[in-house]
């Protein structure tokens, strides 16, 4: 789903004036920055195109709103791509930086909306740590060292169960919802309405239980970092 990376030696040959770093690209808005991650929000209206920009860190993407886009790697042909709401995948760019631009096509039914997470560390999880959690389904398309991604789906009145997460991470809401939250260790969400696309960082360990108190399916993504 992510276009092929350009080689580091090729990326270094481009003049700086021909592209910008991803967090300097106007449609990529920095949202959370710490020693572990850079989180950006990318919203691209229909019939708009980004500047050429460079990804130099391994990155996790969440599709908040699906769209029909066209991506062009620097010096290559364009490649059309349809993104599906709720999809989550990763790209490895630390050793092979990617320089590209993205256009949200006029025929797309909606504007494009992504959340991107640059992963700044590559520390592996301890081998003896249990990384399986009830109700949280691992996402196979995120396969980066030091990261684990999970999908949470809660039907009406369903609960996630009381879960202890030993690691810090990011919680991303994929849908609008009404949640009842019981938490320990300062989990940064409280009961009430949550908007689609809401993103929070939490420091582990945290322990919390979510209950979907609306009549609609609730979905979220949880990313843990070692």
N, C-alpha and C positions, 0 to 999 in steps of 0.2 A: 504493500500500500504506500510505502514511502519510496520515492524515486531513488535510483541507484546513486550512491555517494560518489563525489569526485575525489580523486586521490589528493593527499595532502600536498604533494609537490606541485600539482596542477593548481590547487587553490592558492598557493603562495605566489604564483606567477601573476595573478590578477592584480591590477592596480587598485588601490584602496578606493578610488573614486568610482569604481564600477559596481561596488556593492557595499552594504553596511552589515554590521553584526546584527544578529536577530533581535536583540533587545533595543536596538536603535531604529529598527524598522517601524514606521508610523502606525501600522495596523497591529503590531505586536506590543501590547501594553504590559510592562512589568507590574506584577501584583504582589508577590512575596519573594523576598530575597534574604537568605541567610547562608551560613557556612555549608549547608547541606544541599540546598536547591535554589534554583531561580524559577519562579512560576510566572508565566505570562498568559494573558488573555488575548486571543486573536479573533477579532470580528471583522469580516470582510463583506461589505455590501455586494449585492448582485451587480455585475458589469464593472467590477473594480479589480485592480491588480496591485499586488505588493511591489515594492522595490526588490531587486536582487538582494538577497540577504544570506548570511553565512551561519550555519549551525556548527558549533565546534564542541558541544557537549552532548553526551548521550541523552536522549530526550524521550519522555513518555507523552503521548497525546491522548486526549479525551475529546470525542466529538459530542459537543453539547447539542448542536442542531445540524442535522444532515444537510448536505448540499452537493451540487455538481460543480466541480472545479477543474482547472487545468493547471498542471505544474510543469515548469520548464527548468531543467538543470542548466546552469551556465554553459553555453556553447553547444547545447543539444536540442533536439526537437521537443515540442510540447507533448505532454501525456495527459489525457483526460482521466479523471478519477471521480467516482461517486462515493461520497462519505455518508455513512449511515449513523443516525442519531444513536448515541450510547456506545459506539465502538471505542475501543481502547487498544493502543498498539505502541510500539517503541521503535526508535531508530538509533543506530550506533554511529556516532559522528566524531568521537574523540580522536580516533586514529585516522579516520577518513572524513574530513569535513565536507559538508554539503552546502553548495551555493545554488540557490534556486529562487524562482519567483512563483507566486500562486495567483491565479485569477479565479474569481467566483463568476461563473458564466451567466450570461443574461437569461439563459433557459433554465437556470436553477430555480426551483420553486421557493427557496428561502435564501436569506443571507447565510454565509458560513460563520460558524462559531465554534472555536476550539479552545481548550485549555492545554497548555504545554508546560511540562516540568523538565527543566534541565537538571540532570543528576550530577552533582559536583564531586562525589566521592565514590569509591569502588571497594568498600570494605565488605567482605563476605559475611553472611549470617553464620553464627555458631552452628556447628554440625549437629549439636545435641538439642537445638531449639525446635519445638513443635510449631510449625507454621500453618497448621490446619485449624480452621475455625468454623463452627456450625453456622450455616446460613451464608457464609462468605465463600464464593466460588472462585478459585484461582483463574486468572486470565492468562492463557498460554501465549498470547501475542505480545506480552510484555516479558522480555527475557534479558534483563540487564543484571550485571553483578551488583549485589547490594540492594536490590529492589524486589518487592513482591506486590503484585496488584491483584485485587479481589473485587468481584461484583456482588453487590447486595440487592436482593429483590424481596420486598415485603408486600404481601397481599393485604387487603383491608383487615385491620385489627391484628395482624400478625406481628410477632416480636422477633428480634434478632437473638434473644437470649443474652444473658449477662456474660460479656466477653472481656478477658484481660489481654491487652496488647502490650508486650514488653518494649516495643520499639516506637520511635517517633514516626510521624507520617502525615499524610494529607487525606482529607475527606472531601469528595466532590459530589454534589447532588446533581443527578441527571434529570430529575423531574421536580415539579412543584409538589409540595407535600405538607401534611400536618403530622408532626412527630411528638410523641411523649418520650422524654429522654431521662433516664436515671443514670447518673455518672459519678465516678470518683476520680481523684487525681486531676481535677481541673480540666476536664474535656471541654473545649471551647464552643459547644453548642448547648442551647437550652430548649425546653419544650416550646412548641408553637409552630408557626408557618415557616417553611424553608423554601427558598426559590430555586428553580432550575439554574444550574451554573454556579451555585454558591460554593466557595472554596475556602477551607480553613486548614491551617497547620496546627498540629498538636505535638507536644513533647511527651514521649513515653517515659515510664509506663502509664497507661490509662486503662480504665475499666468502665464500660458503659453498656447500656441496653437501650435499643431503639424500638419503639412501637409505632406502627403506622395507624394513626387514628382517623385517617380519611377513608373514603369509599373507593379510592383508585389505587392501582399498583404504584408502589414507590420504589425507585431505583437509585443507587449510588455506587461510587467507586471508592475503594479504600486502597491507598498506596502506603506500604511500610518500607522504611529505610533502616539498614543495619547500623 
